[in-house]
Amino acid sequence: MMDGELGAFLRSRREALRPGQVGLPEGVRRRTPGLRRAELATLAQVSVEYLTRLEQGRDTRPSPEILAALADALRLDDADRQHLQELASVNHRQQLCAGERSAVSRTVRPEVRALLEALRDRPAYLLNRLGDVLAWNETFDRLARPLGLLDGAHPNLVWFVFTDERAREYFPDWAELADQQVTELHGLRRGDPATDAFAERLGRTVGAPFMSRWQRRPVAVRSTGVRWLRHPEVGPLRLAYETLDVADDQQRLVVQLPADAASAEALDRLLGRRPGGLRSVAG
């Protein structure tokens, strides 16, 4: 169960909010990043004592009215509001108890494998909620194996991004990619002890590059976007990606497509295909 997570989440959002964002003077002698407790309490019209109890985990069930007031005062976006409601719901213990979550799935259904193969013209791979790369098609193998991502018997995308120096070399937007991996890990967490154990191991291994992101508790997951890749064999690639949830399996299917004509031609070369065989998203 996510003991103390409600308070930690509120504190993370308070410390991330600058006074100027809510119309308060910045000041010059602030020992606390972001808003002070007293400032947030005033904005939300709650007592400092009550806000302290919430942040320290001594009260885990604020009323819907207080939740709304805190969300408004903290300028939370939709994803953060939803996460806050989940943490503080009336059925908090039933919803977020570790025993209620199924084990991390590492089994790939035959139908999903068939779908991966059907996407033979596009790199595609399957992840579970820990970022384990469970299955992939031949096109993704040709793309990812030279990077080192598929080294070892049990490749993991999050672990590769943070622990393998090649990731920083091959992904020019490494910092953005690292943010995304932590956001997905945190957004799918929801009381899963396996996720917490994985995050603890990763934090011990790499320290601040992971922990500073993990402690911010990001939850707004992006299911689509464009990623830059400096491929060791064919050079720069811009790959658009689409992420699809696999029903009931807590798994995600990621499909990549060339984002421009140059990337489509480079991917053709990598796959040994006739130039122009692949079309870019823009084309």
Secondary structure, DSSP 8 states (H G I E B T S, - for coil): --TTHHHHHHHHHHHHS-GGGGT----S--SSSS--HHHHHHHHT--HHHHHHHHTTS-----HHHHHHHHHHTT--HHHHHHHHHHT-TTHHHHH-GGGS--------HHHHHHHHHTTTS-EEEEETT-BEEEE-HHHHHHHGGGTTT-SSS-BHHHHHHH-HHHHHH-TTHHHHHHHHHHHHHHTTTT-HHHHHHHHHHHHHH-HHHHHHHTT------SEEEEEEEETTTEEEEEEEEEEEETTTTEEEEEEEESSHHHHHHHHHHHT--TTSS--S--
